[in-house]
């Protein structure tokens, strides 16, 4: 069973991600962006993702550390969606196996 605090954190991060995406679209829909501004907007999803996985760097659970290592390797070779899916599957599988 998922901890209520964890569930609330996930829901709030998803809401924050959605609001920044839709808010940025509404605010900038008629604007022309320069190359630097476009690069910042393209990096934003990665920033949100790292805020989700960063706490696992200080975890004392072997399953979380192993899943983090698997996710980091996947991130060097794959795009965002496959990396996220691999990370989720690795974390769930290793937590099941290692506790």
N, CA, C and O of each residue as an XYZ file, in Angstrom:
396
protein
N       0.847     -1.181      0.000
C       0.000      0.000      0.000
C       0.893      1.244      0.000
O       1.896      1.304      0.711
N       0.520      2.204     -0.786
C       1.327      3.415     -0.909
C       1.045      4.351      0.269
O      -0.095      4.513      0.705
N       2.109      4.949      0.758
C       2.019      5.886      1.865
C       1.233      7.123      1.411
O       1.475      7.629      0.315
N       0.293      7.621      2.235
C      -0.507      8.795      1.822
C       0.345     10.026      1.522
O       0.008     10.806      0.631
N       1.428     10.208      2.245
C       2.304     11.354      1.979
C       2.958     11.228      0.609
O       3.076     12.209     -0.124
N       3.380     10.021      0.271
C       3.986      9.784     -1.042
C       2.967     10.026     -2.147
O       3.274     10.664     -3.154
N       1.772      9.522     -1.961
C       0.716      9.723     -2.954
C       0.407     11.207     -3.126
O       0.270     11.687     -4.251
N       0.299     11.926     -2.026
C       0.034     13.362     -2.097
C       1.169     14.089     -2.817
O       0.921     14.991     -3.617
N       2.404     13.700     -2.536
C       3.563     14.301     -3.201
C       3.507     14.068     -4.708
O       3.745     14.987     -5.492
N       3.194     12.841     -5.109
C       3.104     12.523     -6.533
C       2.010     13.336     -7.201
O       2.215     13.887     -8.283
N       0.859     13.414     -6.569
C      -0.266     14.164     -7.139
C       0.078     15.654     -7.247
O      -0.216     16.287     -8.261
N       0.693     16.208     -6.215
C       1.045     17.632     -6.258
C       2.124     17.929     -7.292
O       2.081     18.973     -7.943
N       3.098     17.022     -7.454
C       4.109     17.228     -8.484
C       3.501     17.123     -9.882
O       3.870     17.872    -10.786
N       2.569     16.191    -10.048
C       1.893     16.079    -11.344
C       1.088     17.350    -11.622
O       1.089     17.857    -12.744
N       0.411     17.854    -10.609
C      -0.361     19.087    -10.770
C       0.553     20.264    -11.097
O       0.241     21.074    -11.969
N       1.676     20.355    -10.399
C       2.621     21.439    -10.672
C       3.162     21.345    -12.096
O       3.304     22.358    -12.780
N       3.461     20.133    -12.533
C       3.951     19.937    -13.896
C       2.889     20.355    -14.905
O       3.183     21.069    -15.864
N       1.661     19.912    -14.686
C       0.584     20.252    -15.609
C       0.352     21.761    -15.643
O       0.217     22.347    -16.717
N       0.305     22.385    -14.478
C       0.034     23.825    -14.432
C       1.153     24.630    -15.084
O       0.882     25.632    -15.745
N       2.406     24.209    -14.909
C       3.479     24.950    -15.567
C       3.434     24.768    -17.080
O       3.726     25.696    -17.834
N       3.066     23.568    -17.516
C       2.971     23.336    -18.966
C       1.827     24.146    -19.582
O       2.025     24.863    -20.563
N       0.646     24.029    -19.009
C      -0.509     24.723    -19.584
C      -0.385     26.238    -19.379
O      -0.773     27.021    -20.246
N       0.160     26.643    -18.221
C       0.348     28.074    -17.958
C       1.336     28.685    -18.929
O       1.114     29.781    -19.444
N       2.428     27.978    -19.178
C       3.404     28.475    -20.144
C       2.831     28.578    -21.541
O       3.113     29.525    -22.275
N       2.027     27.598    -21.899
C       1.394     27.642    -23.219
C       0.464     28.850    -23.323
O       0.503     29.594    -24.304
N      -0.367     29.034    -22.307
C      -1.320     30.149    -22.353
C      -0.597     31.503    -22.340
O      -1.019     32.441    -23.016
N       0.476     31.597    -21.581
C       1.196     32.853    -21.445
C       2.011     33.172    -22.696
O       2.124     34.336    -23.082
N       2.577     32.151    -23.327
C       3.494     32.374    -24.442
C       2.939     31.957    -25.803
O       3.699     31.871    -26.768
N       1.673     31.703    -25.902
C       1.133     31.173    -27.159
C       1.276     32.123    -28.342
O       1.313     31.670    -29.486
N       1.357     33.418    -28.099
C       1.498     34.376    -29.196
C       2.896     34.994    -29.257
O       3.125     35.932    -30.020
N       3.824     34.478    -28.462
C       5.170     35.048    -28.405
C       6.133     34.237    -29.270
O       5.931     33.044    -29.499
N       7.167     34.898    -29.739
C       8.246     34.230    -30.459
C       9.423     34.108    -29.499
O       9.917     35.106    -28.974
N       9.866     32.876    -29.277
C      10.935     32.630    -28.312
C      12.299     32.622    -28.983
O      12.456     32.170    -30.117
N      13.273     33.131    -28.258
C      14.651     33.053    -28.722
C      15.208     31.661    -28.445
O      14.571     30.861    -27.760
N      16.381     31.376    -28.971
C      16.952     30.042    -28.786
C      17.231     29.699    -27.321
O      17.063     28.544    -26.929
N      17.645     30.655    -26.511
C      17.919     30.380    -25.089
C      16.635     30.064    -24.344
O      16.600     29.133    -23.538
N      15.584     30.822    -24.600
C      14.306     30.581    -23.929
C      13.734     29.226    -24.342
O      13.169     28.516    -23.510
N      13.872     28.865    -25.602
C      13.395     27.562    -26.070
C      14.161     26.432    -25.396
O      13.570     25.411    -25.044
N      15.466     26.598    -25.210
C      16.272     25.573    -24.541
C      15.853     25.396    -23.086
O      15.805     24.272    -22.585
N      15.552     26.488    -22.412
C      15.092     26.408    -21.020
C      13.774     25.660    -20.945
O      13.597     24.802    -20.080
N      12.854     25.972    -21.837
C      11.551     25.303    -21.815
C      11.670     23.821    -22.152
O      10.906     23.008    -21.631
N      12.599     23.463    -22.999
C      12.801     22.050    -23.324
C      13.430     21.285    -22.165
O      13.223     20.077    -22.049
N      14.193     21.959    -21.304
C      14.852     21.294    -20.176
C      13.934     21.146    -18.969
O      14.253     20.379    -18.060
N      12.834     21.835    -18.929
C      11.957     21.824    -17.762
C      11.460     20.435    -17.380
O      11.517     20.111    -16.193
N      10.977     19.588    -18.287
C      10.516     18.263    -17.854
C      11.613     17.446    -17.173
O      11.338     16.711    -16.225
N      12.828     17.565    -17.638
C      13.938     16.873    -16.996
C      14.172     17.372    -15.575
O      14.528     16.594    -14.690
N      13.971     18.671    -15.359
C      14.124     19.232    -14.014
C      13.072     18.671    -13.069
O      13.366     18.369    -11.913
N      11.860     18.535    -13.556
C      10.800     17.966    -12.730
C      11.107     16.508    -12.434
O      10.913     16.056    -11.306
N      11.581     15.764    -13.425
C      11.906     14.355    -13.224
C      13.028     14.186    -12.208
O      12.962     13.287    -11.370
N      14.037     15.012    -12.261
C      15.143     14.881    -11.319
C      14.680     15.186     -9.901
O      15.223     14.629     -8.948
N      13.683     16.062     -9.738
C      13.168     16.326     -8.390
C      12.468     15.098     -7.816
O      12.367     14.955     -6.597
N      11.990     14.223     -8.675
C      11.349     13.000     -8.214
C      12.394     11.961     -7.813
O      12.216     11.275     -6.806
N      13.467     11.830     -8.571
C      14.430     10.767     -8.288
C      15.575     11.209     -7.383
O      16.288     10.357     -6.853
N      15.774     12.501     -7.191
C      16.885     12.978     -6.365
C      16.877     12.435     -4.940
O      17.949     12.113     -4.427
N      15.733     12.314     -4.273
C      15.767     11.770     -2.901
C      16.334     10.353     -2.816
O      16.807      9.947     -1.754
N      16.296      9.600     -3.904
C      16.820      8.239     -3.875
C      18.340      8.206     -3.824
O      18.921      7.163     -3.523
N      18.993      9.322     -4.111
C      20.440      9.369     -3.990
C      20.888      9.214     -2.539
O      22.010      8.780     -2.277
N      20.021      9.566     -1.602
C      20.365      9.467     -0.182
C      19.615      8.331      0.510
O      19.573      8.274      1.739
N      19.041      7.454     -0.248
C      18.293      6.331      0.306
C      19.237      5.312      0.919
O      20.377      5.156      0.483
N      18.742      4.621      1.938
C      19.526      3.547      2.535
C      18.974      2.179      2.142
O      19.402      1.158      2.679
N      18.027      2.157      1.206
C      17.439      0.907      0.746
C      18.179      0.428     -0.500
O      18.257      1.158     -1.489
N      18.723     -0.787     -0.466
C      19.460     -1.299     -1.633
C      18.615     -1.343     -2.903
O      19.136     -1.110     -3.994
N      17.332     -1.635     -2.782
C      16.466     -1.701     -3.959
C      16.366     -0.335     -4.636
O      16.405     -0.248     -5.863
N      16.238      0.722     -3.850
C      16.143      2.067     -4.422
C      17.445      2.482     -5.093
O      17.431      3.081     -6.168
N      18.565      2.165     -4.461
C      19.855      2.529     -5.046
C      20.117      1.760     -6.345
O      20.652      2.318     -7.303
N      19.738      0.484     -6.372
C      19.914     -0.309     -7.598
C      18.998      0.206     -8.705
O      19.413      0.301     -9.860
N      17.758      0.536     -8.359
C      16.824      1.078     -9.354
C      17.323      2.420     -9.875
O      17.172      2.720    -11.059
N      17.908      3.217     -9.010
C      18.464      4.501     -9.430
C      19.604      4.293    -10.424
O      19.689      4.996    -11.431
N      20.476      3.329    -10.142
C      21.586      3.043    -11.052
C      21.071      2.576    -12.413
O      21.583      3.000    -13.449
N      20.076      1.716    -12.413
C      19.484      1.236    -13.666
C      18.876      2.400    -14.445
O      19.028      2.491    -15.663
N      18.190      3.285    -13.733
C      17.557      4.442    -14.374
C      18.607      5.379    -14.965
O      18.424      5.900    -16.065
N      19.694      5.593    -14.249
C      20.752      6.466    -14.762
C      21.391      5.895    -16.021
O      21.690      6.634    -16.959
N      21.600      4.588    -16.046
C      22.157      3.958    -17.246
C      21.173      4.103    -18.411
O      21.574      4.415    -19.532
N      19.894      3.876    -18.143
C      18.878      4.014    -19.194
C      18.834      5.456    -19.711
O      18.651      5.683    -20.907
N      19.001      6.421    -18.813
C      18.934      7.831    -19.211
C      20.079      8.223    -20.138
O      19.943      9.157    -20.928
N      21.197      7.521    -20.049
C      22.315      7.850    -20.936
C      22.134      7.274    -22.329
O      22.840      7.664    -23.259
N      21.193      6.348    -22.483
C      21.039      5.665    -23.767
C      19.674      5.856    -24.432
O      19.545      5.671    -25.642
N      18.669      6.220    -23.657
C      17.301      6.266    -24.181
C      16.684      7.642    -23.981
O      17.234      8.493    -23.281
N      15.531      7.841    -24.611
C      14.807      9.095    -24.433
C      14.045      9.076    -23.106
O      14.128      8.107    -22.352
N      13.315     10.136    -22.829
C      12.685     10.328    -21.525
C      11.652      9.259    -21.182
O      11.711      8.677    -20.098
N      10.719      8.992    -22.074
C       9.638      8.053    -21.746
C      10.149      6.637    -21.457
O       9.769      6.067    -20.435
N      10.994      6.046    -22.310
C      11.510      4.718    -21.958
C      12.318      4.715    -20.661
O      12.277      3.743    -19.906
N      13.047      5.788    -20.404
C      13.817      5.873    -19.165
C      12.896      5.865    -17.956
O      13.157      5.156    -16.984
N      11.829      6.639    -18.004
C      10.869      6.675    -16.893
C      10.237      5.300    -16.695
O      10.117      4.825    -15.566
N       9.838      4.668    -17.781
C       9.215      3.344    -17.667
C      10.185      2.316    -17.101
O       9.805      1.509    -16.253
N      11.412      2.335    -17.552
C      12.424      1.411    -17.033
C      12.664      1.680    -15.551
O      12.791      0.742    -14.765
N      12.728      2.927    -15.172
C      12.932      3.274    -13.768
C      11.799      2.799    -12.882
O      12.037      2.297    -11.783
N      10.569      2.952    -13.348
C       9.406      2.513    -12.577
C       9.407      0.998    -12.420
O       9.202      0.474    -11.325
N       9.638      0.307    -13.522
C       9.649     -1.166    -13.481
C      10.804     -1.664    -12.613
O      10.635     -2.602    -11.835
N      11.968     -1.044    -12.743
C      13.120     -1.463    -11.939
C      12.851     -1.238    -10.456
O      13.133     -2.109     -9.633
N      12.314     -0.085    -10.118
C      12.038      0.198     -8.705
C      11.005     -0.773     -8.142
O      11.182     -1.305     -7.047
N       9.937     -1.002     -8.882
C       8.898     -1.913     -8.392
C       9.423     -3.337     -8.266
O       9.185     -4.004     -7.259
N      10.130     -3.798     -9.279
C      10.653     -5.164     -9.254
C      11.678     -5.372     -8.158
O      11.635     -6.371     -7.440
N      12.602     -4.427     -8.026
C      13.643     -4.580     -7.008
C      13.089     -4.416     -5.594
O      13.553     -5.086     -4.671
N      12.116     -3.545     -5.414
C      11.482     -3.443     -4.091
C      10.746     -4.716     -3.745
O      10.726     -5.131     -2.586
N      10.144     -5.336     -4.733
C       9.460     -6.608     -4.490
C      10.453     -7.704     -4.127
O      10.215     -8.483     -3.204
N      11.574     -7.764     -4.858
C      12.553     -8.805     -4.630
C      13.423     -8.569     -3.392
O      13.703     -9.502     -2.639
N      13.842     -7.334     -3.188
C      14.783     -7.027     -2.108
C      14.120     -6.446     -0.857
O      14.726     -6.387      0.213
N      12.897     -6.029     -1.012
C      12.180     -5.478      0.147
C      12.406     -4.025      0.383
O      11.854     -3.460      1.328
